[in-house]
Each structure stands twice: as structure tokens, then as C-alpha cells.
Amino acid sequence: MISLRLEAQQYAALRAGFDAAAGDPDAPIDVSLLARVRNALTEAKAAALPGLPILVMLKSSDELAALSACFDVGGEGHADVTDDHWDAITALIEQAARP
């Protein structure tokens, strides 16, 4: 299990970047893998308590890689992803990828 702890604004930026790329029908990532990541993001938001960080729980390194790839593509230049969001989210993903 891989967990990412995000502030609400970071979550919104991560979700915007992920959705921008994952919604592309030509995305070279397995549709079922994208669905699992999308489900993890949705569940994290639904379980979040106001004022507390949002905890995204991924079941595998494959899900983390898919989230990362989609955020890299969809988040780059996205209006809802600031440079600060980009840096913080990228750092969280890199940290989570370490063994």
C-alpha cells in the first residue's frame, strides 16, 4: 500500500492534472489501471475530513506510476497547477516511489 498525504489545494491540482491526461482516449496506460487510480482519488476525497490532509491510498507501484505519468502530462501547463503545486506533488510522488 502506498499513501500520499496532500493538502486540499495539492489534491485539487493533482486531480486536475491526472484527469487532464487520463481522460485522453489515446493515453498509453491500461484503462483498468486508470480506473483504479481514479477510484483511489475519489475515495480519498470522500473520506477526507474538513481542514485535514487528504490521504490517497494506492494499492501498487503500478498505480503510483500511472498517477505520476498522468500528472506529468496533464499537470504541465495546466491552469489549476501552480509551480508550487507541481514541485510539492512531484516531491511527494518521488518520495512515495522510494523503497
C-alpha positions as CSV (number, residue, x, y, z in Angstrom):
1,M,0.0,0.0,0.0
2,I,1.3,3.4,-1.0
3,S,0.0,6.5,0.6
4,L,0.2,10.2,-0.4
5,R,-0.8,12.9,2.1
6,L,-1.9,16.0,0.4
7,E,-3.3,19.4,1.4
8,A,-6.7,20.2,-0.2
9,Q,-5.1,22.5,-2.8
10,Q,-2.5,20.0,-3.7
11,Y,-5.2,17.3,-4.1
12,A,-7.2,19.5,-6.4
13,A,-4.1,20.2,-8.5
14,L,-3.1,16.5,-8.6
15,R,-6.7,15.6,-9.6
16,A,-6.8,18.2,-12.3
17,G,-3.5,17.1,-13.8
18,F,-4.4,13.4,-13.6
19,D,-7.9,13.9,-15.1
20,A,-6.5,16.0,-18.0
21,A,-4.2,13.2,-19.1
22,A,-6.3,10.2,-18.0
23,G,-9.3,11.4,-20.0
24,D,-7.4,11.2,-23.3
25,P,-8.7,8.1,-25.1
26,D,-5.2,7.7,-26.7
27,A,-3.4,7.5,-23.3
28,P,-0.9,4.6,-23.4
29,I,-2.0,3.4,-20.0
30,D,-4.3,0.5,-19.3
31,V,-7.9,1.7,-18.8
32,S,-8.4,-0.6,-15.8
33,L,-5.3,0.8,-14.1
34,L,-6.6,4.4,-14.7
35,A,-9.9,3.4,-13.2
36,R,-8.2,2.1,-10.1
37,V,-6.3,5.3,-9.6
38,R,-9.4,7.4,-10.3
39,N,-11.3,5.3,-7.7
40,A,-8.5,5.8,-5.1
41,L,-8.6,9.6,-5.7
42,T,-12.4,9.7,-5.4
43,E,-12.3,7.6,-2.2
44,A,-9.7,9.8,-0.7
45,K,-11.7,12.9,-1.3
46,A,-14.9,11.3,0.1
47,A,-13.1,10.2,3.3
48,A,-11.4,13.5,3.9
49,L,-12.3,15.5,7.0
50,P,-12.5,19.3,6.7
51,G,-9.3,21.0,7.4
52,L,-7.2,17.9,7.5
53,P,-4.9,16.5,4.7
54,I,-6.3,14.1,2.2
55,L,-4.8,10.7,2.2
56,V,-4.7,8.9,-1.2
57,M,-4.1,5.2,-0.8
58,L,-2.8,3.3,-3.8
59,K,-2.6,-0.4,-3.9
60,S,0.5,-0.8,-6.1
61,S,3.6,0.8,-7.6
62,D,1.8,0.4,-10.9
63,E,-0.9,2.7,-9.7
64,L,1.6,5.2,-8.4
65,A,3.4,5.1,-11.8
66,A,0.1,5.7,-13.7
67,L,-0.8,8.6,-11.4
68,S,2.7,10.1,-11.8
69,A,2.7,9.7,-15.6
70,C,-0.8,11.3,-15.9
71,F,0.1,14.2,-13.6
72,D,3.3,14.8,-15.5
73,V,1.5,15.0,-18.8
74,G,-1.8,16.6,-17.7
75,G,-0.4,18.9,-15.0
76,E,2.3,20.5,-17.1
77,G,1.0,23.9,-18.1
78,H,-2.5,23.2,-16.6
79,A,-4.2,26.4,-15.3
80,D,-5.0,24.7,-11.9
81,V,-1.5,23.5,-11.3
82,T,0.9,26.2,-10.0
83,D,4.6,25.8,-9.9
84,D,4.4,25.3,-6.1
85,H,1.8,22.6,-6.5
86,W,3.9,21.0,-9.2
87,D,7.0,20.9,-7.1
88,A,5.3,19.7,-3.9
89,I,3.3,16.9,-5.7
90,T,6.3,15.8,-7.7
91,A,8.3,15.5,-4.5
92,L,5.6,13.5,-2.8
93,I,5.3,11.1,-5.7
94,E,9.1,10.7,-5.8
95,Q,9.3,10.1,-2.1
96,A,6.5,7.5,-2.3
97,A,8.3,5.7,-5.1
98,R,11.4,5.1,-3.0
99,P,11.6,1.6,-1.5
